[in-house]
Amino acid sequence: MSLGKIADVSKLQAARAANIDLWSPVVFAALQRLKSGPATEDLEALLLDRQFNVIAHQAIWAVTEISADVRWKYCAQRYFSADTLARWKKLESSGIPKMSQFVPGLRHEHVVERAELKSMLESATSPEGVAAILEKAESCVVTAEEDRRLNKSHQGWDRYRLAKTAPVRVWDRLKLCWR
């Protein structure tokens, strides 16, 4: 499959918004059950916590990944690192760009790490608050080498700006500019 036919970032943004709308009340309902008061048994508390964790995990992936299909997970993301973009352009110019040549060695990286997003979700006070947190769930496609350079002691885009050896530059495919 050609890279160009699946690179429509606007479709990803629409699917992302639909998933935020779908998952926000589900995550909030699970959070309300978790916080509804003391569980009568340890097992009940464990199950409520597990339920919230599973739902929060699925919601975060649904918003960033859309689908495990590589067309969404890697090729239609809004943000591409400079090295990812260079790889894309090199394959396109080769005349026969294939997804199978593009994806190996890439990482679907959560800009705000999943653990931080989950922690933020635990403090939400409404479905709208959950939606606002899920809006922060963005991903960037980076190479494995760029992923290793990200500054793990920071959060969000600061991890890219303050990366080891040099900043990881990021192209915004929606606004068509460097971030």
N, C-alpha and C positions, 0 to 999 in steps of 0.2 A: 504494500500500500504506500502511496506517495505521501511525503510529509506535508506538502501544501494543502491537500484535501482535508486534513484533519486539524489544521492549526488555527481554527477560528476561536479566538479567545472570548468573543462575545457570547458564544454558546455556553462556555464554561461559566461565565459570570451569571447568566440566566439560571443555569442549573444550580449554581452555588446559592443564589438568592432563594430559589424554591426549596432547597434543602434546609436553609436557615429557617424559613417559615414552617417547614414540616417538623424539624427537630426541636425547635425552641420550646413549644408546650410540652413535648414528651420529656425533655431533660428537666424542665421545671417541675413536672408532676413527680418524677422520680426523686428529685431533690426534696420536694415537700414531704413525700413518704419517709424519706431518710431522716428528716428533721422533725417529724410529727410528734416526737416525744420518745421517752425511753421504751425500748423494745422489752417485751415481757420475757424474752429468753435470748441468750447469747446467739443462738442459731438465727433467730429472727433479725437481730441487729446485723449479723454477718451477711444474711441474704439481702437486706435492704442496701447495705453498703456495696455489695457485689453488683446488685441491680443498677444502682446509680453509676458505678464505675463502667459497666458494660455499655450502658446507654450513652454516657458522656463520651466514651471512646468511639463508639459508632458515629455519634453526631459530629465529632471533630473530623473523622476520616471522611464522612459523607460531604462535609462542607469543603474540604481541601482536595480530596482525591476525585470526587464525583463517582468514579467507577475504577475498579482495579484494571480495567482495560487500558493498555498503554496509550491509546489515543487520547484519553483524558488525563491519566496520571502524569504523563510526561509531556505530551505534545501539545496540549491545549492550555497549559497553565499560563497565567498572566505574567509571571516573573521568570525570566531566564537569566542565569549568570552570564558573564561575558564569554567564558569558555564554552558554555553550552550553546550560546548563540553562534559563536564561531564554528563550532562543530556542525550545527544546523546548516549554516551558509555553505560550508565546505561540501556537505553532502548534496545540497540542492544544486550547486554548481557542477557536481560530478555527472549530472545528466540522468542518473537513475537513483534518486534518493529513496531509501527504504527505511521504514521504521526499525527493522531488525538491525540496521547498522547504526541508528541514532541512539537507541536506548542503553545498550551495554555501557556500564561505567557511570551512569547517571544516578542521581539521588533525588527523590521527592522529599524535599527538606521543609519542615514546618518552621516558619519564620519565628513565631512565638512557639516554643516547644510545647508538646502535648501535655506534659506534666503541669506546666504553668497554666495552660488553658483550663485544665481540669480543676486546678486549685481555684482559679477565678470563677469557674462555674459553680463551685461549692458555696460561693458567697452571693450568688444571684438572689434577688428578692422578687423577681417577676419574670414572666415569659419574655417581656421586652428586654429585661436585663440579660437574660440568657442570649437573646438574639444579638445584643450589642457585643457580648463576649465572643460569640461565634463569628461575628464580622471580623474579629481580630485573627481568626484562624485562616492564615494565608500560607501558601506554599510557594517555594521557589525551586526550580530545577537547577541543580548544580552538578558539577563533576565530582567524582569521589575525592579527588585531590583538593578541590575547593571546600568540600564538606569537612575534611580533616583540618583545614585552616581556620574554620569558623571559631570565633572566640566563645567558648562554652561558659565563661564567667559572666556573660552579659545576656540580655534578652532582646528579642525582636531584631530589628534591622541593625542595631548596634553590634550584634555578633558578626555581621558582614562588614560594617564600617571599620571595626576594630580587629579584623581577622589577622592571624599570624602572618608575618612577612609583608603582606600588602592587603589593602581592602579588596573584598570580593565585589566587583562591580555588577550591578543588576539592571537589566533592561526591562522596562514596563511595556509589555506588548499591547496594553489597552491605550495608554497615553502616548506611546511611541517615543519614549525618552528614557534616559538613564535615571535611575532612582537616586 
